[in-house]
Structures are given as structure tokens and as C-alpha cells.
Amino acid sequence: MKSLKRLLFLTDTRIPSGRASAIHVRKLLPALGELCEEAELLSNEGDDTTWPGFHENVKHKTIRLPSLKGGLYWMLWLFGKAIRKSRAEAIYSRFVLVPLLRQIKPYVIELHDDAWNKGFLFRKAINKAVTHKQCLGFTAITHAIKSDLLSAYPGLQKRVEVIEDAAAPAPPEYHPAIHERDCLNAVYVGSFHQGKGLEVVLQLAKKASQHRFTVIGGSPDQIDQLSGEKTANLTFTGFVDHDQIWKHMLDADVCLLPNQPNVKTGKKSNIGRYTSPLKMFEYMSYAKPIIASDLPVLKEVLDDQIAIFAGHEDVSGWEKALDRLTDPLIREKIGKQAYQRFNEKYTWEKRAERILSFVNEELERA
């Protein structure tokens, strides 16, 4: 099989920035760059966030949107102009509107939600991709997305491959110590968006007062708004740089993943059925046991060997799960099994290998 030499990764995410989608790019692109001659990144211009070393290892071009109406149309025009100058043989795109670009190279669309239901332009783009000769196929981060795409387009002839998200291994300085104590430190990492489940953590902190709770994330304003919910056993760290979270995990006993069926990340976006949180894979990389909401989309990755499940609104069930994990042997067993699964399937390197394999196979077939 002929191997792809030059790949263009396209995203409308602002790079660099603190968004989860940006962290995804930050970790995946270097892994792609190790596997092909050139992995070029084309993105929306970022903010003043600094990513030490990133631009030394990744060829990165950006577009700057004008302060005018019609942002998506400007994005299409500017991306199209930049792509025509690229030497890439194929495009791997998180920008779902890529089929609407003119003179486009062969491309794969990575789906993180039901983009075909997000509005006229998105529906038009997916409708075109379904029959477009230049579309090599789709990847989806969850089976739920793949299932719904195939239901929406029953005659779809393009290949659809599920390639789950991933995480980076913890740094060498990290050692997953198992603390023998009855007062556990339960850690939540993530945003305060509706549906991420922070409310479960707050209720659990009040109910399970014998344990400690650490919330990593949130802006000062968001934390201030929760001042009335604060209890003596609850600590808010505020924003922590992604590469520094491991330091807080040294003292963690349990990781909390309290996602709800409805997860709102914008005015219209509801990704609850489809979300595959990056922090789920990161928790696994720290070799810590996970308590997770009993949701089908989370069970695509997690099972009873590497997590304990509780109803997404059943705070008593979460408390019982914590009580079960006071046994250090159970914590160690579940944590080790999660880490082993992570190493086998969910590193950025393994994800990059699967992406390039998919692109190469479809280029060969085209």
C-alpha cells in the first residue's frame, strides 16, 4: 500500500486556546507528524494561550476572520484560499463544512456530533459529502454518532470508522500512589457547562462529608457563583494548565465522570448522546479508579473492569461507589486495569496510527 506523505489537518477551532477541541489538536498533531513526512495544521487564529514547544514540532498556518457578519462564509473562503496553496495529498478535517470548499483535495471528515442536524450549511455539507467523489469517508468518535449517521443516510456508500479519542501518558514524574485512607480525595476535572455533572459533585460533597472533593477547572466568576454551595470538604483549584493536572492527581484517590444525558456546550449544541470526554481517557492514563454515570456513550469505552457506574442523578449511588472504593485493593485493581486498557488502545500515537491507516486505505481505494 502506498503511504501518505503529506497530510493537512483542518479545524475551525482557535489554535492555540484553552478549549477541549484545541487540546485535542495540541496532542494529536505531533503524533501524526511522527508518522508521515509532513502533517500540516490549518486552523482559526488562536488567542494568547502559550503552548511551549508546539510550534517547533508542527507546521501551522492560520486564518484570521474579519470583524464582519457571515463568519462561516468568510471561514470557507479563507480556508479554501489556504488549502489551494497546500502541498498536502489529503485533508483530515474537524471542520465539517469542508465539502463546501472549491477545488478541494481528497478529504475525511471527523464527526464529534450529529453535524447534519446543526443547521442549513452543515446539512448541505454532509449531504454533499455523502456522494462527493473527493470524500474518502467519515470517522466518528463514538458508535452512537456512526449509528445515527447511517440512520440519517441509509444509502451511504462511504466508509464510516469509529476512532475513539485519546490521551497522553502521564509524565515520568507521575507515580500513581494508592493511599491507604478512609477519607478519599475524589477529583473532578472539566468545565462547568450544563450537563457535565458538576451539580452531582456538589451534592455528593454535602452528602459524603467524610470524603474530600477537588474540582479542577472553572473561571473565577464561575467559582464565585458557587460560593453558596461550598462546603468544608470541597476545594476549587480554578483553571489549571492541561500539562500540570498530573500534579493534582498525585493526591487523588478517585476520578469523577458525572456526565448527564443532555450536555450543552452552546446555545444549540447538545452532545450528551455523543460525547466522549477527553478527561475519561486522561483519568485512565493516571491509573485511578473512575466513578462514571451509567450512560451508554460512556460504556462504549468503560466497563465494570475499569470503572464503577452510578445513575447520573442517583447521588446515593455515587456515595455507595465511593464507600466501595475505600478499599485500597479495589482502587488499585481498577486503576491498573484502566491504565492497561489506556496503553493498549487510547494513546494519541495509537489514534494517529488508526487515522493514517484509514486515510491510506481509502486513498488506495479511490
Stockholm file with secondary structure:
# STOCKHOLM 1.0

chainA/1-366         MKSLKRLLFLTDTRIPSGRASAIHVRKLLPALGELCEEAELLSNEGDDTTWPGFHENVKHKTIRLPSLKGGLYWMLWLFGKAIRKSRAEAIYSRFVLVPLLRQIKPYVIELHDDAWNKGFLFRKAINKAVTHKQCLGFTAITHAIKSDLLSAYPGLQKRVEVIEDAAAPAPPEYHPAIHERDCLNAVYVGSFHQGKGLEVVLQLAKKASQHRFTVIGGSPDQIDQLSGEKTANLTFTGFVDHDQIWKHMLDADVCLLPNQPNVKTGKKSNIGRYTSPLKMFEYMSYAKPIIASDLPVLKEVLDDQIAIFAGHEDVSGWEKALDRLTDPLIREKIGKQAYQRFNEKYTWEKRAERILSFVNEELERA
#=GR chainA/1-366 SS CCCCCEEEEEEEEEESSSSHHHHHHHHHHHHHHHHSSEEEEEEEECCSCCCTTHHHHSEEEEECCCSSSCHHHHHHHHHHHHHHTCCCSEEEESCTTGGGSSSCCCEEEEESSCGGGSCHHHHHHHHHHHHCTTEEEEEESSHHHHHHHHHHCTTCCSEEEECCCCBCCCCTTCCCCCCCCSSCEEEEESCCCTTSCHHHHHHHHHHCTTSEEEEEBCCHHHHHHTGGGCCTTEEEEECCCGGGHHHHHTTCSEEEECCCSCCBSSSSCBCTTTCCCHHHHHHHHTTCCEEEECCTTGGGTCCTTTEEEECTTCHHHHHHHHHHTTSHHHHHHHHHHHHHHHHHHCBHHHHHHHHHHHHHHHHHHC
#=GC SS_cons         CCCCCEEEEEEEEEESSSSHHHHHHHHHHHHHHHHSSEEEEEEEECCSCCCTTHHHHSEEEEECCCSSSCHHHHHHHHHHHHHHTCCCSEEEESCTTGGGSSSCCCEEEEESSCGGGSCHHHHHHHHHHHHCTTEEEEEESSHHHHHHHHHHCTTCCSEEEECCCCBCCCCTTCCCCCCCCSSCEEEEESCCCTTSCHHHHHHHHHHCTTSEEEEEBCCHHHHHHTGGGCCTTEEEEECCCGGGHHHHHTTCSEEEECCCSCCBSSSSCBCTTTCCCHHHHHHHHTTCCEEEECCTTGGGTCCTTTEEEECTTCHHHHHHHHHHTTSHHHHHHHHHHHHHHHHHHCBHHHHHHHHHHHHHHHHHHC
//
